[in-house]
Amino acid sequence: MNKLSLLSAIAASVLSFSASASSVLPSFMERSEESALQYQLSLGYSAGGDKIGPAISDAYGQSQVSAGSGLMLGAGFSYNLQTRYPMFVAANIHVMADHASSNESEVTFTRIPMDFMLGSQYRKFRFAGGLTHHMNPTLEYKWDNDDSFDKEESTSKSYGAATGQVAEVSYNIERVDLNLRYTNIEYNFAGVKVDGSGMAISVMLRF
């Protein structure tokens, strides 16, 4: 099973769990609306950034991964601050991957973003912004080689860890937040700068 298949399977499980959260959450996860500490799980998709890696051709045309695109699966927590106005801090870690494939080859770009944000809440809306640190950005390319003994070869390219900015606005429906976020970040490989910025939509379960 490749990275995208595994990520998709996990993401499907999280989405199914979120849909029935209000009725299946065990008692130790039940928290009041006034609880200062809340845990969160999220599933989303981002689009944007520079095209990277080789283009993959199939019967439907060409596809190519982007440095700011990919499926996102995350977990973290938020903590409500005891201030005059409703403020909170949040920390999240994600697994993020973009993928393109054909019968003969596939390209995957993976990274692990960590977000640290400060935000405020107004009625059902939450606004937050802060820093995001992307660890281990890696571009992996696999292809079939009939001349090779195992008939499959691969190569990978690692970009240095990068730090950027993130801004997010959310709308709350009971335990679920609908999020729109923008990430501004740039990767560097051997002196070549790659724009990894992107706009993402996600669903977050808070408990």
Beta strands, then each sheet from edge to edge (+ up, - down):
strand 1: 37-47
strand 2: 56-58
strand 3: 61-63
strand 4: 70-81
strand 5: 87-101
strand 6: 105-122
strand 7: 125-144
strand 8: 152-158
strand 9: 162-173
strand 10: 176-184
strand 11: 186-189
strand 12: 192-195
strand 13: 198-206
sheet 1: 8+ 7- 6+ 5- 4+ 1- 13+ 10- 9+
sheet 2: 2+ 3-
sheet 3: 11+ 12-
end
